[in-house]
């Protein structure tokens, strides 16, 4: 039987948002450990589901894919010490990858989502992605315009004002080439997150994302 996200996990994140300080966190460390373990077990089930169609995740362990809850506040104006979400990056190098399209799970009361693609990458890799999108526009558009893909996913990311340097501003794909991130998103309600079939739903959405990731990874290979 598949694991599911517990109400107590979302409740912990809600309480943490109100009490984002070390004293409260240390006093409630047991709640964090319980919530984190719940998230890890669900992520493990999702990895197993994805591995049925994407072999690149087969060797991943959830605990190496889940991001730390502790924030790096050295260069941030917001000095609260903890993230108020739980996240997992399911790609070949877990949370360490910047050069491989993968899958992402974001758990946060009222703001949960599933995502895929390339969020941050080096300039050289971004150029490779744009070249492939420009040169293989029909394949890229076929993926984005797939009926089920369009129903469940939205392409998002920061964009340039003009076509990127080295690309024709008249390129038919210019609007897509302006993206600095190539990511697709599926928003989730709290009810969907807590549903007993959440793992199956997540795997289904990630299967929709797989051709998009595959296209991007061919450019980065």
N, CA, C and O of each residue as an XYZ file, in Angstrom:
884
protein
N       0.844     -1.199      0.000
C       0.000      0.000      0.000
C       0.881      1.251      0.000
O       1.858      1.333      0.744
N       0.526      2.215     -0.836
C       1.314      3.442     -0.926
C       1.142      4.304      0.318
O       0.073      4.341      0.927
N       2.227      4.999      0.682
C       2.169      5.945      1.793
C       1.452      7.213      1.334
O       1.278      7.439      0.137
N       1.040      8.032      2.292
C       0.388      9.292      1.948
C       0.828     10.386      2.914
O       1.279     10.111      4.026
N       0.689     11.621      2.470
C       1.033     12.762      3.317
C       0.022     12.865      4.451
O      -1.186     12.805      4.226
N       0.523     13.019      5.657
C      -0.344     13.105      6.829
C      -0.765     14.557      7.095
O      -0.041     15.502      6.781
N      -1.931     14.697      7.669
C      -2.403     16.027      8.070
C      -1.411     16.679      9.028
O      -1.200     17.890      8.976
N      -0.803     15.879      9.903
C       0.148     16.411     10.881
C       1.365     17.040     10.202
O       1.984     17.947     10.758
N       1.709     16.562      9.003
C       2.855     17.121      8.275
C       2.549     18.538      7.804
O       3.368     19.441      7.979
N       1.380     18.738      7.210
C       0.985     20.086      6.797
C       0.782     20.986      8.019
O       1.113     22.171      7.991
N       0.236     20.411      9.083
C       0.040     21.197     10.307
C       1.363     21.692     10.871
O       1.458     22.830     11.331
N       2.388     20.838     10.836
C       3.702     21.244     11.323
C       4.222     22.439     10.522
O       4.738     23.397     11.098
N       4.087     22.382      9.202
C       4.572     23.473      8.356
C       3.797     24.764      8.618
O       4.370     25.852      8.583
N       2.495     24.642      8.881
C       1.683     25.820      9.207
C       2.141     26.446     10.517
O       2.245     27.668     10.626
N       2.411     25.609     11.508
C       2.866     26.106     12.809
C       4.253     26.724     12.699
O       4.553     27.721     13.355
N       5.099     26.123     11.860
C       6.453     26.637     11.685
C       6.434     28.031     11.058
O       7.269     28.876     11.381
N       5.487     28.262     10.170
C       5.384     29.580      9.535
C       5.061     30.657     10.572
O       5.519     31.793     10.457
N       4.284     30.299     11.569
C       3.912     31.240     12.626
C       5.017     31.376     13.670
O       5.200     32.437     14.267
N       5.755     30.271     13.882
C       6.768     30.229     14.949
C       8.153     29.936     14.371
O       8.823     28.989     14.784
N       8.570     30.761     13.409
C       9.836     30.493     12.719
C      11.015     31.029     13.534
O      11.612     32.055     13.209
N      11.326     30.289     14.611
C      12.457     30.650     15.465
C      13.055     29.376     16.055
O      12.395     28.339     16.122
N      14.289     29.468     16.475
C      15.015     28.275     16.927
C      14.446     27.679     18.210
O      14.428     26.459     18.368
N      13.987     28.514     19.117
C      13.442     28.005     20.378
C      12.234     27.110     20.121
O      12.160     25.988     20.621
N      11.285     27.624     19.330
C      10.087     26.825     19.034
C      10.459     25.550     18.292
O       9.955     24.472     18.606
N      11.348     25.675     17.299
C      11.739     24.506     16.493
C      12.373     23.433     17.380
O      12.031     22.256     17.269
N      13.278     23.828     18.243
C      13.953     22.863     19.112
C      12.983     22.202     20.085
O      13.122     21.022     20.404
N      12.004     22.968     20.554
C      11.002     22.411     21.464
C      10.066     21.432     20.759
O       9.479     20.552     21.387
N       9.938     21.601     19.441
C       9.032     20.757     18.658
C       9.786     19.912     17.630
O       9.234     19.545     16.593
N      11.035     19.610     17.922
C      11.882     18.857     16.988
C      11.254     17.503     16.628
O      11.401     17.017     15.507
N      10.556     16.910     17.593
C       9.916     15.616     17.325
C       8.865     15.720     16.224
O       8.695     14.791     15.435
N       8.154     16.860     16.170
C       7.148     17.066     15.113
C       7.812     17.199     13.749
O       7.300     16.705     12.744
N       8.963     17.874     13.728
C       9.711     18.013     12.481
C      10.202     16.655     11.992
O      10.049     16.320     10.818
N      10.789     15.881     12.889
C      11.323     14.563     12.511
C      10.213     13.680     11.943
O      10.410     12.984     10.948
N       9.053     13.717     12.582
C       7.905     12.932     12.113
C       7.442     13.396     10.739
O       7.168     12.574      9.865
N       7.352     14.714     10.544
C       6.906     15.271      9.254
C       7.916     14.975      8.156
O       7.545     14.607      7.041
N       9.183     15.137      8.476
C      10.230     14.874      7.484
C      10.210     13.410      7.051
O      10.316     13.112      5.862
N      10.074     12.497      8.017
C      10.062     11.073      7.681
C       8.845     10.719      6.836
O       8.936      9.900      5.922
N       7.711     11.333      7.141
C       6.508     11.117      6.341
C       6.743     11.556      4.895
O       6.390     10.845      3.954
N       7.340     12.729      4.734
C       7.624     13.237      3.380
C       8.593     12.309      2.652
O       8.400     12.019      1.471
N       9.621     11.844      3.336
C      10.613     10.959      2.713
C       9.980      9.656      2.236
O      10.286      9.184      1.141
N       9.103      9.073      3.046
C       8.480      7.808      2.635
C       7.598      7.995      1.402
O       7.543      7.122      0.536
N       6.902      9.143      1.322
C       6.057      9.427      0.156
C       6.931      9.668     -1.077
O       6.625      9.179     -2.165
N       8.013     10.421     -0.903
C       8.930     10.671     -2.018
C       9.517      9.360     -2.530
O       9.675      9.183     -3.738
N       9.839      8.443     -1.626
C      10.358      7.130     -2.037
C       9.349      6.405     -2.925
O       9.726      5.816     -3.938
N       8.075      6.443     -2.554
C       7.037      5.797     -3.367
C       6.930      6.449     -4.745
O       6.749      5.768     -5.755
N       7.047      7.783     -4.769
C       6.962      8.501     -6.048
C       8.144      8.156     -6.941
O       7.983      7.987     -8.149
N       9.334      8.051     -6.353
C      10.519      7.651     -7.129
C      10.295      6.281     -7.763
O      10.609      6.074     -8.936
N       9.754      5.350     -6.986
C       9.493      4.014     -7.518
C       8.513      4.073     -8.688
O       8.666      3.350     -9.672
N       7.510      4.937     -8.576
C       6.544      5.084     -9.653
C       7.154      5.676    -10.908
O       6.886      5.204    -12.013
N       7.973      6.707    -10.750
C       8.626      7.349    -11.898
C       9.591      6.393    -12.585
O       9.725      6.413    -13.808
N      10.262      5.555    -11.799
C      11.271      4.655    -12.364
C      10.676      3.660    -13.357
O      11.412      3.034    -14.119
N       9.357      3.509    -13.358
C       8.709      2.620    -14.319
C       8.752      3.167    -15.741
O       8.629      2.408    -16.703
N       8.926      4.494    -15.882
C       9.017      5.068    -17.230
C      10.273      5.913    -17.436
O      10.599      6.265    -18.570
N      10.980      6.242    -16.358
C      12.209      7.033    -16.468
C      13.301      6.368    -15.626
O      13.339      6.518    -14.404
N      14.172      5.644    -16.293
C      15.199      4.865    -15.587
C      16.236      5.739    -14.893
O      16.990      5.242    -14.055
N      16.294      7.028    -15.221
C      17.322      7.898    -14.642
C      17.136      8.105    -13.139
O      18.067      8.539    -12.460
N      15.948      7.802    -12.610
C      15.712      8.015    -11.178
C      15.811      6.726    -10.370
O      15.666      6.752     -9.148
N      16.056      5.607    -11.031
C      15.969      4.308    -10.372
C      16.886      4.169     -9.159
O      16.530      3.503     -8.188
N      18.059      4.789     -9.208
C      19.024      4.634     -8.121
C      18.930      5.731     -7.057
O      19.719      5.761     -6.112
N      17.961      6.623     -7.223
C      17.819      7.713     -6.251
C      17.245      7.209     -4.928
O      16.411      6.304     -4.897
N      17.711      7.813     -3.842
C      17.126      7.583     -2.525
C      16.482      8.885     -2.069
O      17.078      9.956     -2.178
N      15.288      8.783     -1.568
C      14.537      9.992     -1.215
C      15.309     10.897     -0.264
O      15.279     12.118     -0.414
N      15.993     10.319      0.702
C      16.679     11.144      1.703
C      17.766     12.021      1.088
O      18.111     13.060      1.651
N      18.311     11.615     -0.064
C      19.319     12.440     -0.739
C      18.688     13.440     -1.696
O      19.381     14.301     -2.238
N      17.375     13.335     -1.910
C      16.654     14.226     -2.828
C      15.916     15.340     -2.096
O      15.542     16.349     -2.694
N      15.711     15.145     -0.788
C      14.949     16.113      0.002
C      15.864     17.250      0.458
O      16.954     17.014      0.980
N      15.410     18.473      0.255
C      16.190     19.647      0.643
C      16.172     19.833      2.162
O      15.202     19.483      2.835
N      17.262     20.391      2.683
C      17.338     20.747      4.091
C      16.297     21.806      4.431
O      15.987     22.664      3.605
N      15.767     21.746      5.626
C      14.782     22.747      6.055
C      15.477     23.996      6.598
O      14.853     25.045      6.754
N      16.768     23.872      6.881
C      17.525     24.995      7.436
C      17.926     25.957      6.312
O      18.483     25.533      5.299
N      17.646     27.233      6.488
C      17.939     28.244      5.470
C      19.360     28.784      5.614
O      19.909     28.860      6.714
N      19.940     29.156      4.471
C      21.202     29.897      4.471
C      20.829     31.377      4.450
O      20.409     31.900      3.418
N      20.979     32.040      5.571
C      20.514     33.427      5.698
C      21.638     34.450      5.546
O      21.425     35.642      5.769
N      22.824     33.996      5.173
C      23.981     34.900      5.112
C      23.755     36.077      4.170
O      24.164     37.199      4.468
N      23.112     35.828      3.044
C      22.955     36.882      2.037
C      21.484     37.265      1.841
O      21.105     37.793      0.795
N      20.668     36.996      2.849
C      19.238     37.253      2.745
C      18.789     38.285      3.775
O      19.269     38.301      4.908
N      17.869     39.136      3.365
C      17.280     40.105      4.296
C      16.358     39.397      5.297
O      16.198     39.835      6.436
N      15.765     38.302      4.845
C      14.893     37.508      5.711
C      15.770     36.574      6.556
O      16.358     35.627      6.034
N      15.849     36.840      7.827
C      16.738     36.075      8.707
C      16.022     34.955      9.464
O      16.602     34.356     10.369
N      14.761     34.664      9.102
C      14.103     33.524      9.747
C      14.893     32.258      9.391
O      15.282     32.078      8.237
N      15.129     31.389     10.368
C      16.094     30.299     10.169
C      15.601     29.086      9.383
O      16.416     28.271      8.951
N      14.279     28.946      9.184
C      13.779     27.714      8.578
C      12.888     27.979      7.361
O      12.167     28.975      7.303
N      12.958     27.073      6.406
C      12.025     27.097      5.292
C      10.668     26.647      5.818
O      10.596     25.834      6.739
N       9.607     27.163      5.245
C       8.270     26.763      5.677
C       7.643     25.810      4.666
O       6.421     25.716      4.555
N       8.489     25.114      3.940
C       8.043     24.111      2.977
C       8.979     22.912      3.042
O      10.053     22.978      3.641
N       8.565     21.835      2.427
C       9.441     20.689      2.205
C       9.523     20.480      0.710
O       8.510     20.539      0.013
N      10.717     20.238      0.215
C      10.909     20.071     -1.219
C      11.827     18.911     -1.526
O      12.693     18.558     -0.725
N      11.632     18.316     -2.698
C      12.488     17.214     -3.141
C      12.758     17.350     -4.635
O      11.838     17.552     -5.427
N      14.030     17.237     -5.010
C      14.443     17.291     -6.409
C      14.783     15.884     -6.876
O      15.730     15.270     -6.382
N      14.009     15.374     -7.830
C      14.210     14.011     -8.319
C      14.887     14.069     -9.681
O      14.231     14.047    -10.723
N      16.209     14.142     -9.648
C      17.028     14.179    -10.847
C      18.274     13.356    -10.577
O      18.499     12.926     -9.446
N      19.088     13.132    -11.600
C      20.206     12.201    -11.481
C      21.105     12.465    -10.283
O      21.632     11.521     -9.695
N      21.296     13.733     -9.905
C      22.179     14.051     -8.793
C      21.412     14.639     -7.606
O      21.980     15.375     -6.798
N      20.129     14.315     -7.505
C      19.344     14.782     -6.366
C      19.324     16.292     -6.258
O      19.111     16.987     -7.251
N      19.547     16.807     -5.052
C      19.477     18.253     -4.824
C      20.693     18.987     -5.364
O      20.724     20.218     -5.339
N      21.706     18.259     -5.857
C      22.960     18.888     -6.277
C      22.980     19.259     -7.765
O      23.895     19.953     -8.208
N      22.004     18.817     -8.532
C      22.072     19.016     -9.976
C      21.558     20.385    -10.425
O      20.544     20.879     -9.933
N      22.279     20.978    -11.365
C      21.831     22.211    -12.018
C      21.810     22.023    -13.536
O      21.382     22.915    -14.269
N      22.267     20.879    -13.996
C      22.449     20.693    -15.437
C      21.687     19.493    -15.973
O      22.075     18.910    -16.985
N      20.609     19.122    -15.303
C      19.827     17.978    -15.748
C      18.359     18.233    -15.438
O      18.014     18.572    -14.305
N      17.507     18.078    -16.416
C      16.071     18.252    -16.184
C      15.553     17.133    -15.296
O      15.902     15.968    -15.486
N      14.727     17.484    -14.336
C      14.203     16.480    -13.420
C      12.812     16.838    -12.949
O      12.100     17.612    -13.588
N      12.436     16.262    -11.822
C      11.107     16.440    -11.247
C      11.245     17.087     -9.867
O      12.249     16.889     -9.183
N      10.236     17.859     -9.461
C      10.312     18.542     -8.177
C       8.967     18.452     -7.465
O       7.912     18.604     -8.081
N       9.022     18.201     -6.160
C       7.835     18.143     -5.313
C       7.958     19.236     -4.265
O       8.962     19.312     -3.557
N       6.945     20.079     -4.161
C       6.952     21.191     -3.207
C       5.739     21.061     -2.310
O       4.598     21.088     -2.773
N       6.001     20.917     -1.012
C       4.934     20.747     -0.034
C       4.876     21.977      0.862
O       5.829     22.269      1.585
N       3.752     22.701      0.814
C       3.572     23.907      1.625
C       2.076     24.201      1.710
O       1.416     24.304      0.676
N       1.537     24.336      2.899
C       0.095     24.568      3.027
C      -0.400     25.697      2.126
O       0.067     26.833      2.212
N      -1.350     25.359      1.266
C      -1.931     26.340      0.356
C      -1.087     26.684     -0.851
O      -1.541     27.421     -1.726
N       0.138     26.167     -0.922
C       1.040     26.538     -2.017
C       1.817     25.347     -2.575
O       2.896     25.526     -3.141
N       1.294     24.160     -2.426
C       1.993     22.959     -2.907
C       1.906     22.858     -4.425
O       0.945     23.323     -5.038
N       2.925     22.242     -5.021
C       2.907     22.030     -6.469
C       3.884     20.925     -6.869
O       4.769     20.541     -6.105
N       3.692     20.433     -8.085
C       4.617     19.510     -8.738
C       5.222     20.252     -9.911
O       4.551     21.075    -10.534
N       6.474     19.979    -10.224
C       7.125     20.706    -11.316
C       8.156     19.812    -11.997
O       8.508     18.741    -11.502
N       8.622     20.283    -13.137
C       9.667     19.562    -13.869
C      10.409     20.497    -14.788
O       9.987     21.632    -15.011
N      11.521     20.016    -15.324
C      12.322     20.812    -16.243
C      13.629     21.253    -15.636
O      14.175     20.598    -14.748
N      14.133     22.392    -16.133
C      15.406     22.950    -15.678
C      15.131     24.307    -15.046
O      14.691     25.236    -15.722
N      15.392     24.418    -13.749
C      15.100     25.662    -13.029
C      16.283     26.629    -13.065
O      16.118     27.801    -13.405
N      17.458     26.148    -12.721
C      18.673     26.976    -12.763
C      19.771     26.182    -13.467
O      19.959     24.994    -13.203
N      20.483     26.843    -14.352
C      21.576     26.159    -15.031
C      22.587     27.187    -15.527
O      22.325     28.389    -15.513
N      23.721     26.708    -15.956
C      24.781     27.601    -16.429
C      24.401     28.220    -17.773
O      23.573     27.683    -18.509
N      25.020     29.355    -18.074
C      24.736     30.080    -19.313
C      24.959     29.209    -20.540
O      24.180     29.257    -21.492
N      26.024     28.413    -20.516
C      26.340     27.541    -21.664
C      25.223     26.521    -21.873
O      24.859     26.223    -23.011
N      24.684     25.989    -20.786
C      23.598     25.016    -20.901
C      22.317     25.671    -21.397
O      21.560     25.076    -22.163
N      22.083     26.891    -20.956
C      20.896     27.632    -21.389
C      20.945     27.852    -22.902
O      19.923     27.772    -23.583
N      22.136     28.129    -23.414
C      22.303     28.316    -24.861
C      21.982     27.022    -25.602
O      21.333     27.052    -26.647
N      22.433     25.882    -25.067
C      22.153     24.586    -25.688
C      20.652     24.308    -25.724
O      20.133     23.800    -26.718
N      19.965     24.639    -24.649
C      18.518     24.434    -24.600
C      17.810     25.290    -25.641
O      16.911     24.819    -26.337
N      18.217     26.543    -25.742
C      17.590     27.444    -26.713
C      17.861     27.009    -28.148
O      16.986     27.108    -29.008
N      19.068     26.529    -28.402
C      19.412     26.059    -29.748
C      18.524     24.879    -30.139
O      18.054     24.796    -31.274
N      18.303     23.979    -29.201
C      17.468     22.807    -29.508
C      16.013     23.217    -29.730
O      15.351     22.708    -30.635
N      15.524     24.132    -28.906
C      14.141     24.600    -29.060
C      13.964     25.306    -30.398
O      12.950     25.121    -31.071
N      14.949     26.114    -30.784
C      14.883     26.820    -32.067
C      14.986     25.845    -33.238
O      14.253     25.967    -34.219
N      15.900     24.878    -33.133
C      16.156     23.953    -34.242
C      15.152     22.823    -34.347
O      14.952     22.266    -35.427
N      14.519     22.480    -33.239
C      13.564     21.366    -33.232
C      12.225     21.853    -32.674
O      11.636     21.246    -31.780
N      11.775     22.967    -33.236
C      10.581     23.644    -32.727
C       9.328     22.783    -32.817
O       8.480     22.826    -31.925
N       9.208     22.009    -33.877
C       7.990     21.206    -34.058
C       7.853     20.185    -32.934
O       6.769     20.009    -32.378
N       8.952     19.514    -32.601
C       8.904     18.515    -31.526
C       8.573     19.180    -30.185
O       7.780     18.662    -29.398
N       9.198     20.338    -29.943
C       8.968     21.056    -28.685
C       7.508     21.490    -28.562
O       6.892     21.332    -27.508
N       6.967     22.030    -29.634
C       5.573     22.499    -29.618
C       4.593     21.331    -29.502
O       3.540     21.458    -28.877
N       4.939     20.210    -30.099
C       4.081     19.023    -29.986
C       3.961     18.579    -28.527
O       2.897     18.146    -28.083
N       5.069     18.693    -27.790
C       5.044     18.334    -26.370
C       4.153     19.308    -25.602
O       3.276     18.891    -24.846
N       4.381     20.601    -25.799
C       3.624     21.620    -25.067
C       2.135     21.615    -25.425
O       1.286     21.918    -24.587
N       1.832     21.269    -26.671
C       0.448     21.345    -27.140
C      -0.313     20.035    -27.009
O      -1.480     19.948    -27.391
N       0.350     19.011    -26.466
C      -0.351     17.768    -26.196
C      -1.548     18.064    -25.291
O      -1.416     18.782    -24.299
N      -2.702     17.518    -25.626
C      -3.949     17.865    -24.934
C      -3.847     17.661    -23.417
O      -4.227     18.542    -22.646
N      -3.342     16.518    -22.998
C      -3.244     16.218    -21.577
C      -2.193     17.084    -20.890
O      -2.373     17.510    -19.749
N      -1.089     17.341    -21.600
C      -0.022     18.196    -21.072
C      -0.568     19.602    -20.810
O      -0.349     20.171    -19.741
N      -1.280     20.155    -21.793
C      -1.840     21.510    -21.664
C      -2.866     21.592    -20.543
O      -2.992     22.623    -19.882
N      -3.589     20.514    -20.333
C      -4.620     20.492    -19.296
C      -4.003     20.514    -17.898
O      -4.550     21.130    -16.983
N      -2.868     19.843    -17.737
C      -2.307     19.627    -16.403
C      -1.093     20.481    -16.058
O      -0.731     20.585    -14.886
N      -0.453     21.098    -17.063
C       0.833     21.754    -16.808
C       0.905     23.133    -17.446
O       0.296     23.399    -18.482
N       1.668     23.998    -16.794
C       1.852     25.370    -17.277
C       3.345     25.685    -17.334
O       4.065     25.490    -16.355
N       3.804     26.173    -18.487
C       5.204     26.584    -18.643
C       5.406     27.927    -17.956
O       4.685     28.888    -18.222
N       6.399     27.981    -17.067
C       6.684     29.222    -16.335
C       8.189     29.434    -16.254
O       8.973     28.513    -16.480
N       8.578     30.663    -15.929
C       9.989     30.979    -15.721
C      10.254     32.450    -15.981
O       9.482     33.122    -16.664
N      11.341     32.936    -15.436
C      11.757     34.311    -15.713
C      12.095     34.436    -17.182
O      12.561     33.485    -17.809
N      11.850     35.644    -17.738
C      12.066     35.827    -19.174
C      12.843     37.108    -19.450
O      12.765     38.085    -18.706
N      13.589     37.068    -20.538
C      14.260     38.263    -21.040
C      13.235     39.156    -21.730
O      12.182     38.684    -22.159
N      13.542     40.431    -21.834
C      12.657     41.358    -22.550
C      12.804     41.168    -24.057
O      11.829     41.239    -24.805
N      14.048     40.923    -24.489
C      14.330     40.729    -25.916
C      14.853     39.317    -26.157
O      15.202     38.598    -25.221
N      14.901     38.938    -27.429
C      15.481     37.643    -27.781
C      16.922     37.594    -27.290
O      17.614     38.611    -27.351
N      17.402     36.450    -26.805
C      18.756     36.366    -26.257
C      19.823     36.608    -27.316
O      19.601     36.390    -28.507
N      20.968     37.055    -26.865
C      22.088     37.332    -27.766
C      22.456     36.065    -28.539
O      22.543     34.975    -27.972
N      22.667     36.234    -29.840
C      23.032     35.103    -30.683
C      21.844     34.442    -31.348
O      22.019     33.502    -32.124
N      20.630     34.914    -31.062
C      19.417     34.354    -31.661
C      18.648     35.453    -32.396
O      18.581     36.592    -31.936
N      18.077     35.097    -33.529
C      17.334     36.040    -34.366
C      16.045     36.459    -33.651
O      15.269     35.616    -33.201
N      15.834     37.759    -33.558
C      14.612     38.243    -32.901
C      13.362     37.873    -33.694
O      12.250     37.915    -33.169
N      13.559     37.503    -34.985
C      12.433     37.088    -35.829
C      12.225     35.576    -35.784
O      11.341     35.059    -36.467
N      13.006     34.876    -35.010
C      12.854     33.422    -34.878
C      11.412     33.124    -34.449
O      10.919     33.734    -33.501
N      10.732     32.199    -35.128
C       9.350     31.866    -34.763
C       9.208     31.407    -33.303
O       8.121     31.473    -32.729
N      10.314     30.943    -32.714
C      10.293     30.472    -31.320
C      10.825     31.519    -30.348
O      11.131     31.203    -29.198
N      10.936     32.766    -30.808
C      11.555     33.829    -30.002
C      10.916     33.970    -28.624
O      11.614     34.203    -27.637
N       9.594     33.830    -28.550
C       8.916     33.985    -27.255
C       9.385     32.929    -26.256
O       9.484     33.196    -25.058
N       9.672     31.730    -26.761
C      10.161     30.664    -25.882
C      11.648     30.838    -25.569
O      12.100     30.497    -24.476
N      12.399     31.365    -26.523
C      13.839     31.533    -26.324
C      14.144     32.582    -25.258
O      15.249     32.609    -24.716
N      13.187     33.435    -24.957
C      13.384     34.466    -23.934
C      13.406     33.886    -22.516
O      13.867     34.542    -21.582
N      12.909     32.659    -22.357
C      12.880     32.055    -21.023
C      14.293     31.824    -20.501
O      15.180     31.391    -21.237
N      14.488     32.121    -19.222
C      15.764     31.845    -18.548
C      15.676     30.565    -17.720
O      16.688     30.034    -17.263
N      14.454     30.084    -17.539
C      14.204     28.792    -16.907
C      13.164     28.074    -17.739
O      12.214     28.692    -18.221
N      13.334     26.786    -17.908
C      12.362     25.994    -18.661
C      11.723     25.009    -17.690
O      12.187     23.881    -17.523
N      10.644     25.464    -17.053
C       9.987     24.681    -16.019
C       8.481     24.644    -16.251
O       7.887     25.612    -16.725
N       7.883     23.520    -15.911
C       6.429     23.374    -16.002
C       5.881     23.048    -14.611
O       6.535     22.367    -13.821
N       4.675     23.543    -14.323
C       4.111     23.457    -12.975
C       2.702     22.882    -12.979
O       1.928     23.073    -13.917
N       2.398     22.177    -11.903
C       1.037     21.704    -11.646
C       0.706     22.034    -10.198
O       1.275     21.443     -9.280
N      -0.210     22.975     -9.989
C      -0.582     23.396     -8.633
C      -1.406     22.308     -7.942
O      -2.127     21.551     -8.592
N      -1.287     22.244     -6.616
C      -2.003     21.259     -5.820
C      -2.760     21.943     -4.679
O      -2.243     22.862     -4.044
N      -3.959     21.497     -4.431
C      -4.687     21.953     -3.250
C      -4.247     21.097     -2.058
O      -3.674     20.022     -2.238
N      -4.516     21.574     -0.857
C      -4.204     20.778      0.336
C      -4.978     19.461      0.318
O      -4.475     18.432      0.770
N      -6.195     19.499     -0.203
C      -7.001     18.280     -0.281
C      -6.350     17.247     -1.185
O      -6.362     16.055     -0.877
N      -5.783     17.692     -2.296
C      -5.100     16.773     -3.208
C      -3.843     16.195     -2.569
O      -3.536     15.015     -2.739
N      -3.118     17.039     -1.832
C      -1.893     16.585     -1.162
C      -2.214     15.502     -0.133
O      -1.475     14.525     -0.010
N      -3.299     15.668      0.596
C      -3.655     14.746      1.677
C      -4.436     13.529      1.189
O      -4.693     12.608      1.965
N      -4.812     13.518     -0.075
C      -5.585     12.410     -0.617
C      -4.775     11.111     -0.582
O      -3.562     11.124     -0.788
N      -5.451     10.001     -0.322
C      -4.760      8.704     -0.242
C      -4.137      8.296     -1.575
O      -3.236      7.458     -1.611
N      -4.616      8.887     -2.669
C      -4.083      8.570     -3.999
C      -3.071      9.602     -4.490
O      -2.801      9.691     -5.687
N      -2.508     10.389     -3.556
C      -1.572     11.447     -3.945
C      -0.369     10.904     -4.714
O       0.037     11.491     -5.717
N       0.199      9.798     -4.259
C       1.376      9.240     -4.945
C       1.038      8.921     -6.397
O       1.796      9.265     -7.303
N      -0.086      8.271     -6.616
C      -0.489      7.921     -7.983
C      -0.713      9.149     -8.845
O      -0.346      9.162    -10.020
N      -1.316     10.186     -8.265
C      -1.550     11.430     -9.009
C      -0.224     12.088     -9.375
O      -0.041     12.551    -10.501
N       0.703     12.125     -8.412
C       2.005     12.744     -8.664
C       2.749     12.002     -9.774
O       3.322     12.623    -10.670
N       2.736     10.695     -9.709
C       3.421      9.894    -10.734
C       2.795     10.141    -12.109
O       3.505     10.223    -13.111
N       1.479     10.257    -12.151
C       0.785     10.525    -13.419
C       1.211     11.873    -14.005
O       1.455     11.980    -15.206
N       1.300     12.898    -13.158
C       1.722     14.219    -13.623
C       3.173     14.169    -14.099
O       3.509     14.753    -15.129
N       4.024     13.482    -13.361
C       5.426     13.393    -13.752
C       5.604     12.600    -15.051
O       6.548     12.841    -15.803
N       4.707     11.666    -15.308
C       4.757     10.946    -16.590
C       4.426     11.894    -17.740
O       4.961     11.757    -18.840
N       3.540     12.856    -17.476
C       3.235     13.885    -18.476
C       4.466     14.761    -18.725
O       4.703     15.204    -19.849
N       5.245     15.006    -17.670
C       6.430     15.862    -17.771
C       7.598     15.147    -18.454
O       8.473     15.800    -19.023
N       7.618     13.825    -18.404
C       8.760     13.049    -18.895
C       9.219     13.435    -20.311
O      10.418     13.637    -20.505
N       8.318     13.549    -21.321
C       8.795     13.930    -22.665
C       9.450     15.308    -22.690
O      10.399     15.535    -23.440
N       8.941     16.228    -21.864
C       9.515     17.571    -21.757
C      10.939     17.480    -21.204
O      11.864     18.084    -21.749
N      11.105     16.727    -20.127
C      12.435     16.535    -19.551
C      13.383     15.857    -20.529
O      14.544     16.244    -20.658
N      12.874     14.848    -21.211
C      13.692     14.086    -22.162
C      14.215     15.010    -23.276
O      15.377     14.932    -23.675
N      13.332     15.875    -23.757
C      13.720     16.828    -24.801
C      14.845     17.730    -24.307
O      15.835     17.932    -25.010
N      14.697     18.273    -23.095
C      15.718     19.172    -22.536
C      17.031     18.428    -22.280
O      18.110     18.959    -22.543
N      16.935     17.207    -21.771
C      18.154     16.458    -21.451
C      18.921     16.024    -22.685
O      20.135     15.829    -22.627
N      18.221     15.871    -23.804
C      18.932     15.576    -25.059
C      19.838     16.732    -25.449
O      20.908     16.528    -26.022
N      19.404     17.944    -25.135
C      20.227     19.122    -25.434
C      21.430     19.202    -24.492
O      22.490     19.700    -24.869
N      21.256     18.709    -23.269
C      22.302     18.838    -22.251
C      23.237     17.632    -22.199
O      24.233     17.642    -21.475
N      22.917     16.603    -22.962
C      23.706     15.352    -22.899
C      25.164     15.604    -23.286
O      25.971     14.675    -23.291
